[in-house]
């Protein structure tokens, strides 16, 4: 689960989102989105609710080797029957290796690169053996953190991309991995959970504010307009208000022109 450095700083309502959406009309790019959901390891009632709720493709960030929640083989058969689902590698065991007092990270700068390389390789092989071809070569680091040495290591390990979380204010950033032209960082920006407060739904004003703010940053060129805006969910902790918002957002988008604005993760990180 992610950590947040402070409260949301942007709010909006549905009318505000509509105004931003309308500003995209006539532009070369569309206001595209994508959906990432974290922490899956098994077929649960919450995962089945996510499948029912999602009328668009979803990238499931699956933990390969969590000691307290082992990856279940039945998840592979379940995902094989879910055409809209793809899998990203959610770290190794979702364990904190940061120094005492530092922010949580499984891949902090202080962890030896040789240890990280071995752990990622073993976990990735196990994930593909268990879940099959739905696994994409993309890393989602736990707590959305990864040190620069580990980030630069990813392309050499066969990863095609990484997905983290962008905080407000949205702005472009460079990383050591950008030297690899086929490596893509595609992050999320709209977390629907209030981790530092109620740990329930963050509320429409905050969720829509983040969505409108990132779309505006793309439209103005503050960030790459071709990179889709990311919705981040955690199916295991959703309350009724969270599920209701996800349904409402999809209904709104369908009425504004179609749910095809949600991009398939397999298109975001296509095969070489």
C-alpha positions as CSV (number, residue, x, y, z in Angstrom):
1,X,0.0,0.0,0.0
2,X,1.3,3.5,-0.8
3,X,2.2,6.2,1.6
4,X,1.3,9.9,1.0
5,X,3.4,12.9,2.1
6,X,0.4,15.1,2.8
7,X,-3.2,15.9,2.0
8,X,-4.7,16.3,-1.4
9,X,-4.1,19.8,-2.8
10,X,-6.6,19.8,-5.7
11,X,-10.3,19.3,-5.7
12,X,-13.0,19.3,-8.4
13,X,-16.6,18.2,-9.1
14,X,-18.1,16.6,-12.1
15,X,-18.7,19.9,-13.8
16,X,-15.1,20.8,-13.3
17,X,-14.0,17.5,-14.9
18,X,-16.4,18.2,-17.8
19,X,-14.9,21.6,-18.4
20,X,-11.4,20.1,-18.5
21,X,-12.6,17.3,-20.8
22,X,-14.1,19.7,-23.2
23,X,-10.8,21.6,-23.5
24,X,-9.3,18.5,-25.1
25,X,-11.7,18.6,-28.0
26,X,-9.8,19.3,-31.2
27,X,-6.4,18.5,-29.8
28,X,-4.1,15.9,-31.5
29,X,-4.2,13.6,-28.4
30,X,-7.2,12.2,-26.6
31,X,-7.6,12.4,-22.8
32,X,-6.6,8.8,-22.3
33,X,-6.7,6.9,-19.1
34,X,-5.5,3.5,-17.7
35,X,-6.3,1.5,-14.6
36,X,-3.9,-0.2,-12.1
37,X,-5.1,-2.2,-9.1
38,X,-2.5,-3.3,-6.5
39,X,-1.9,-6.2,-4.1
40,X,-3.6,-9.2,-5.8
41,X,-2.4,-12.7,-4.9
42,X,-5.6,-14.8,-4.9
43,X,-9.2,-15.0,-6.2
44,X,-11.2,-13.2,-3.5
45,X,-14.7,-11.7,-3.2
46,X,-13.1,-8.3,-3.6
47,X,-11.2,-9.4,-6.8
48,X,-14.5,-10.7,-8.2
49,X,-16.1,-7.4,-7.4
50,X,-13.3,-5.6,-9.3
51,X,-13.9,-7.8,-12.3
52,X,-17.7,-7.0,-12.1
53,X,-17.0,-3.3,-11.7
54,X,-14.4,-2.9,-14.4
55,X,-15.8,-2.5,-17.9
56,X,-12.4,-1.6,-19.2
57,X,-8.9,-3.2,-19.1
58,X,-7.2,-3.4,-15.8
59,X,-3.5,-4.0,-14.9
60,X,-3.3,-6.1,-11.7
61,X,-0.1,-5.5,-9.7
62,X,0.4,-9.0,-8.3
63,X,2.8,-9.8,-5.4
64,X,4.9,-12.8,-6.4
65,X,6.3,-14.0,-3.1
66,X,4.6,-12.4,-0.1
67,X,5.3,-14.6,3.0
68,X,2.0,-13.8,4.7
69,X,-0.1,-14.0,1.5
70,X,1.3,-16.7,-0.9
71,X,0.5,-16.4,-4.6
72,X,-2.3,-18.9,-5.4
73,X,-2.1,-20.9,-8.6
74,X,-5.8,-20.7,-9.1
75,X,-5.4,-17.0,-9.8
76,X,-3.7,-18.0,-13.1
77,X,-6.8,-19.9,-14.4
78,X,-9.0,-17.1,-13.2
79,X,-7.1,-14.4,-15.1
80,X,-7.0,-16.6,-18.2
81,X,-10.8,-16.3,-18.3
82,X,-10.6,-12.5,-17.8
83,X,-9.7,-11.0,-21.2
84,X,-9.4,-7.4,-19.8
85,X,-6.8,-8.3,-17.1
86,X,-3.0,-8.1,-17.4
87,X,-0.5,-8.5,-14.7
88,X,2.4,-6.3,-13.5
89,X,5.1,-7.6,-11.1
90,X,4.4,-5.9,-7.7
91,X,7.9,-6.2,-6.2
92,X,9.1,-9.4,-4.7
93,X,7.6,-10.0,-1.3
94,X,6.3,-6.5,-0.5
95,X,8.9,-6.3,2.3
96,X,10.6,-3.2,3.6
97,X,14.3,-3.1,3.1
98,X,14.8,0.6,3.9
99,X,17.0,1.8,6.7
100,X,15.4,2.5,10.1
101,X,13.7,5.9,9.9
102,X,13.6,6.0,6.1
103,X,10.5,5.8,4.0
104,X,9.5,2.2,3.2
105,X,10.9,0.7,0.1
106,X,11.7,-2.8,-1.1
107,X,14.4,-1.5,-3.4
108,X,16.1,1.4,-1.5
109,X,19.4,2.8,-2.8
110,X,21.1,1.2,0.2
111,X,20.2,-2.4,-0.8
112,X,22.9,-4.2,-2.8
113,X,22.2,-4.3,-6.5
114,X,23.2,-8.0,-6.7
115,X,20.6,-8.9,-4.1
116,X,17.9,-6.9,-5.9
117,X,18.8,-8.5,-9.2
118,X,18.5,-12.0,-7.8
119,X,15.3,-11.3,-6.0
120,X,13.6,-9.7,-9.0
121,X,14.7,-12.5,-11.3
122,X,13.5,-15.3,-9.1
123,X,10.2,-13.6,-8.3
124,X,9.6,-12.7,-12.0
125,X,10.2,-16.3,-13.1
126,X,7.8,-17.6,-10.4
127,X,5.2,-15.1,-11.4
128,X,5.3,-16.1,-15.0
129,X,5.3,-19.8,-14.2
130,X,2.2,-19.4,-12.0
131,X,0.1,-16.9,-14.0
132,X,1.3,-17.5,-17.6
133,X,1.2,-15.1,-20.5
134,X,-0.9,-12.4,-18.9
135,X,2.2,-11.2,-17.0
136,X,3.8,-8.1,-18.6
137,X,7.6,-7.3,-18.0
138,X,6.7,-4.3,-15.9
139,X,7.6,-3.6,-12.3
140,X,5.3,-1.9,-9.8
141,X,7.5,-1.3,-6.7
142,X,5.8,-1.6,-3.4
143,X,5.0,1.8,-1.8
144,X,5.6,3.2,-5.3
145,X,9.3,3.6,-4.4
146,X,12.5,2.4,-6.0
147,X,16.0,3.7,-5.7
148,X,17.8,5.1,-8.7
149,X,20.4,2.2,-8.9
150,X,17.6,-0.4,-8.9
151,X,15.6,1.6,-11.5
152,X,18.5,1.7,-13.8
153,X,18.9,-2.0,-13.4
154,X,15.4,-2.9,-14.6
155,X,16.0,-2.7,-18.4
156,X,19.0,-5.0,-18.2
157,X,16.8,-7.5,-16.4
158,X,14.3,-7.6,-19.2
159,X,11.7,-5.2,-17.8
160,X,9.9,-3.1,-20.4
161,X,8.7,-0.5,-17.9
162,X,7.9,0.6,-14.4
163,X,4.8,2.1,-12.8
164,X,4.9,4.3,-9.7
165,X,2.7,7.2,-8.4
166,X,2.9,10.9,-9.3
167,X,2.3,13.4,-6.6
168,X,0.9,16.9,-7.1
169,X,2.0,19.2,-8.6
170,X,2.4,17.1,-11.7
171,X,5.6,17.8,-13.6
172,X,7.9,15.8,-16.0
173,X,10.9,14.0,-14.5
174,X,13.9,12.1,-15.8
175,X,15.4,8.9,-14.5
176,X,18.4,6.8,-15.3
177,X,16.2,4.3,-17.2
178,X,15.4,7.0,-19.8
179,X,18.6,6.0,-21.6
180,X,16.8,2.9,-22.7
181,X,14.4,4.0,-25.5
182,X,12.0,1.1,-25.2
183,X,11.6,1.4,-21.5
184,X,8.5,3.3,-20.4
185,X,7.5,4.7,-17.1
186,X,3.7,5.0,-16.9
187,X,2.5,6.1,-13.5
188,X,-0.8,6.5,-11.7
189,X,-2.1,9.8,-10.3
190,X,-5.6,9.2,-8.9
191,X,-5.6,7.0,-5.8
192,X,-9.1,6.5,-4.6
193,X,-8.1,5.5,-1.0
194,X,-7.5,8.0,1.8
195,X,-4.5,6.2,3.3
196,X,-3.6,9.0,5.8
197,X,-7.1,9.5,7.0
198,X,-10.2,7.2,7.0
199,X,-8.5,4.5,4.9
200,X,-11.8,4.5,3.0
201,X,-12.8,6.4,-0.2
202,X,-10.9,9.6,-0.6
203,X,-14.0,11.4,-1.8
204,X,-15.2,12.6,-5.1
205,X,-13.7,16.1,-4.7
206,X,-10.2,14.8,-4.2
207,X,-10.4,12.0,-6.8
208,X,-11.8,14.2,-9.5
209,X,-9.4,17.0,-8.6
210,X,-6.4,14.8,-9.2
211,X,-7.9,13.5,-12.4
212,X,-8.7,17.0,-13.7
213,X,-5.3,18.3,-12.6
214,X,-3.3,15.7,-14.4
215,X,-5.4,16.1,-17.6
216,X,-4.7,19.8,-17.4
217,X,-1.0,19.2,-16.9
218,X,-1.0,17.0,-20.0
219,X,-3.0,19.5,-22.1
220,X,-0.6,22.3,-21.1
221,X,2.5,20.2,-21.8
222,X,3.8,20.2,-18.2
223,X,3.9,16.4,-18.6
224,X,3.9,14.2,-21.7
225,X,0.4,14.5,-23.2
226,X,0.8,11.0,-24.8
227,X,1.2,9.2,-21.5
228,X,-2.3,8.3,-20.1
229,X,-3.6,9.4,-16.8
230,X,-3.6,6.6,-14.3
231,X,-6.3,5.4,-11.9
232,X,-5.0,3.5,-8.9
233,X,-7.2,1.2,-6.8
234,X,-6.7,-1.5,-4.1
235,X,-9.6,-3.9,-4.4
236,X,-9.0,-5.5,-1.0
237,X,-9.8,-2.4,0.9
238,X,-12.6,-0.8,-1.1
239,X,-15.7,0.3,0.7
240,X,-19.1,0.8,-0.8
241,X,-18.4,4.5,-1.6
242,X,-15.3,3.5,-3.5
243,X,-17.1,0.9,-5.7
244,X,-19.9,3.4,-6.3
245,X,-17.4,6.1,-7.5
246,X,-15.7,3.6,-9.9
247,X,-19.1,2.8,-11.4
248,X,-20.1,6.5,-11.6
249,X,-16.8,7.4,-13.3
250,X,-17.2,4.8,-15.9
251,X,-20.8,5.8,-16.5
252,X,-19.7,9.4,-16.9
253,X,-17.0,8.6,-19.4
254,X,-19.3,6.3,-21.4
255,X,-21.7,9.3,-21.7
256,X,-18.9,11.6,-22.8
257,X,-17.9,9.5,-25.7
258,X,-17.0,6.0,-24.7
259,X,-14.9,3.9,-22.4
260,X,-12.3,3.3,-25.0
261,X,-10.3,6.2,-23.5
262,X,-9.0,3.5,-21.1
263,X,-6.0,2.0,-22.7
264,X,-5.1,-1.7,-22.4
265,X,-1.8,-2.2,-20.5
266,X,-0.7,-4.6,-23.2
267,X,-0.8,-1.6,-25.6
268,X,1.1,0.6,-23.2
269,X,3.9,-2.0,-23.0
270,X,3.7,-3.9,-26.3
271,X,6.0,-6.8,-27.1
272,X,9.2,-6.0,-28.8
